[in-house]
């Protein structure tokens, strides 16, 4: 029982220390993993851009990245 509690204390201490430097590590263009940013924000922006391009009848290229496969293959 106490062993699990010790892991929780260590993990909380590490997460608080990481919180101070994580914004310096993650680029400002990323839309997730930072406080105040949501994973779906980039999806909404992409949808707005696509709608605007269709409305103005502009040409463009869009591609979708499968994030699950991307994160599984990063080492």
Buried (B, 14 or more C-beta within 10 A) or exposed (E): EEEEEEEEEEEEEEEEEEEEEEEEEEEEEEBEEBEEBEEEEBEEEEEEEEEEEEEEEEEEEEEEEEEEEEEEEEE
